[in-house]
Amino acid sequence: MHLAGAVVLTDREFNRATRARQLPLARSPLGLTTAIDRLAGLQAQYSPAPYVALWTRLGSFTRDDLTRALRRRAGK
């Protein structure tokens, strides 16, 4: 179903938009909470994975950021 005036993406554009939303293309200045909200459970099945996933995506992320957030049950 197409909506009037809707933009239809090519497969390549859709793939690129999805990857941009998941932040693997470049490190982002997003805060920890915003990034976690955006990424949800991405790579969280293996405990070290969220640390690596956030480090590769966020410019100012440190391991202690996530550890503190988990202990507080909140992000910065």
C-alpha positions as CSV (number, residue, x, y, z in Angstrom):
1,M,0.0,0.0,0.0
2,H,1.4,3.4,-1.0
3,L,0.3,6.6,0.8
4,A,-0.1,9.8,-1.3
5,G,3.1,11.8,-1.1
6,A,5.0,9.0,0.7
7,V,8.6,8.6,-0.2
8,V,9.5,5.0,-1.4
9,L,13.0,4.0,-0.6
10,T,15.1,1.7,-2.7
11,D,16.5,-1.4,-0.9
12,R,19.9,0.3,-0.7
13,E,18.3,3.5,0.8
14,F,16.3,1.5,3.3
15,N,19.4,-0.5,4.3
16,R,21.4,2.7,4.8
17,A,18.6,4.3,6.8
18,T,18.4,1.3,9.1
19,R,22.1,1.2,9.6
20,A,22.2,4.9,10.4
21,R,19.5,4.5,13.0
22,Q,21.5,1.6,14.6
23,L,24.6,3.8,14.7
24,P,27.3,1.6,13.2
25,L,28.3,4.0,10.5
26,A,30.0,6.6,12.6
27,R,30.4,7.4,16.3
28,S,27.6,9.5,17.6
29,P,27.5,12.3,20.3
30,L,24.2,10.8,21.7
31,G,23.9,10.3,25.4
32,L,23.9,6.8,26.9
33,T,20.1,6.8,27.6
34,T,19.2,8.0,24.1
35,A,21.5,5.4,22.5
36,I,20.2,2.6,24.6
37,D,16.6,3.6,23.9
38,R,17.4,3.7,20.2
39,L,19.3,0.4,20.2
40,A,17.0,-1.5,22.6
41,G,18.3,-5.1,23.0
42,L,20.7,-5.0,20.2
43,Q,23.6,-7.3,21.0
44,A,22.6,-7.6,24.6
45,Q,22.4,-11.4,24.7
46,Y,26.1,-11.8,25.5
47,S,27.1,-9.6,28.5
48,P,30.3,-8.0,27.0
49,A,28.5,-7.2,23.8
50,P,26.6,-4.0,24.9
51,Y,29.8,-2.5,26.1
52,V,31.5,-3.0,22.7
53,A,28.3,-2.0,20.8
54,L,28.0,1.3,22.7
55,W,31.8,2.0,22.5
56,T,31.8,1.6,18.8
57,R,28.7,3.9,18.4
58,L,29.2,6.7,20.9
59,G,32.0,9.2,20.8
60,S,32.4,9.7,24.5
61,F,31.4,6.3,25.9
62,T,33.5,4.6,28.5
63,R,32.9,1.2,30.1
64,D,32.2,2.8,33.4
65,D,29.3,4.8,31.9
66,L,27.3,1.7,31.2
67,T,28.3,0.0,34.5
68,R,27.1,3.1,36.5
69,A,23.9,3.3,34.5
70,L,23.1,-0.3,35.1
71,R,23.8,0.1,38.8
72,R,21.5,3.2,38.9
73,R,19.1,1.7,36.4
74,A,19.4,4.9,34.3
75,G,21.6,6.5,31.8
76,K,23.4,9.9,31.8
